[in-house]
């Protein structure tokens, strides 16, 4: 599943080529035929990201809501039109560009009230300027769930995925099994600020960059991580422990991230 920086980067890129145009919207696959017919020909006013959700807003107040899920993909290319690659659920065509979205877990039209309900369910997004970290801390500090579970709960703190979770908690020397109610405000602020810095860097370079001194190739950063999917810790050289949190693989250095038990 794409992490939050990917969705925010897509929102920025798509806003540049779609906003201000009356879009032709199609569903080559056919499963979004009714929705595409409803939106086609309308002026796109903005493209925004809310955590891992993409929202394309239109002048009528309607929105196209996309969540890629585990298998969704986005492709962007300049006109002229090309044959769809694979099963394209929705195709958005502006005067200059085409956005194809394959296999999203959610592809729906929302009215203003429905969009308000959606955004109210999403936790504070570290990449949004209107995010309120106090809300995230309030939920975390009252929870008996682990911090490793909480910061990937999109209703608590939006945008963080599996790789960022592992890397941020290691960088802040916090064991992922530490209970939320045992996270003090100072520790939470370190987690929040590091998440904001790393995901902002990810948006800028379109890559997850968590390793100190990450190597940049001529065209992009080579993604490499500190302990995610690694055998040893780069700091203490100790063995990395692998386990699961809510069915997702997790990694921890028991030396650098002391166990809460």
ABEGO torsion letter per residue (X at the ends): XBBAAAAAAAAAAAAAAABGBBBBBBBAAGAAAAAAAAABGBBBABBBBBEABBBBBBAAGBBBBBBAEAABBBBBBBOBBBBBBEBBABBBBBAABBBBBBGBABBBBBBAAAAAAAAAABBBBAABAABBAAAAAAAAAABABBAAAAAABAAABBGBBAAAAAAAAAAAGBBAABBAAABBAAAAAAAAAAAAAAAAAAAAAGBBBABBGBBBBAABBBBBBAABGBABBAAAGBBBBBBBBGGBBBBBBAAABBBAX
